[in-house]
């Protein structure tokens, strides 16, 4: 089943954005801090919920999650039938996601949340 897992937000200052969004939503930083080499990820403190990744390099987009590779393949096919298009993307080795665009050209990812890597 396809679900919103993460909203990726492009920011110029991850620390400032993390402080704002954590206070605005009652979220907290995953792992307790921000590292130099990855997005700051805010998670819901009240249980499960959509996480927010604050990224200085990536454009704003949704990460839609599935539980395994078979679901990823089926959802990508279903979304393409609905009008999505594959995006030419440089995937890392072992990527567990597919980059698509919607009918308006907005990029989003379908992510196998059951994999150990994305």
Residue pairs with C-beta under 8 A, 6 or more apart in sequence:
1 66
1 67
1 71
2 64
2 65
2 66
2 71
2 75
2 110
3 64
3 65
3 66
4 50
4 62
4 63
4 64
4 65
5 50
5 51
5 63
5 64
5 65
5 111
5 113
6 41
6 50
6 51
6 52
6 53
6 62
6 63
6 65
6 111
7 50
7 51
7 52
7 53
7 60
7 62
7 63
8 39
8 52
8 53
8 55
8 58
8 59
8 60
8 61
8 62
8 63
9 17
9 21
9 52
9 53
9 54
9 55
9 60
10 55
10 56
10 58
10 59
10 60
11 17
11 54
11 55
11 56
12 56
14 34
14 39
14 40
14 54
14 55
14 56
15 34
15 40
17 40
17 54
18 29
18 34
18 40
18 42
18 54
21 27
21 42
21 52
21 54
22 28
22 29
22 42
25 42
25 44
25 52
26 44
26 45
26 46
27 42
27 43
27 44
27 45
27 52
28 42
28 43
28 45
29 40
29 41
29 42
29 43
30 41
30 42
30 43
30 51
31 41
34 40
39 53
39 54
39 55
39 58
40 53
40 54
41 51
41 52
41 53
41 54
42 51
42 52
42 53
42 54
43 49
43 51
44 50
44 51
53 63
59 107
61 106
61 107
61 108
61 109
62 108
62 109
63 97
63 108
63 109
63 111
64 75
64 108
64 109
64 110
64 111
65 110
65 111
65 112
65 113
66 72
66 75
66 110
66 111
66 112
66 113
66 114
67 112
67 113
67 114
68 112
68 114
69 96
69 112
69 114
69 115
71 112
72 96
72 97
72 98
72 110
72 111
72 112
75 110
76 84
76 98
76 100
76 110
79 100
79 110
80 86
80 100
83 102
83 103
84 100
84 101
84 102
84 103
85 100
85 101
86 98
86 99
86 100
87 99
87 100
87 101
87 107
89 99
91 97
92 117
94 117
95 117
95 118
96 111
96 112
96 115
96 116
96 117
96 118
97 109
97 110
97 111
97 112
97 118
98 109
98 110
99 107
99 108
99 109
100 107
100 108
100 109
100 110
101 107
101 108
102 108
111 118
112 118
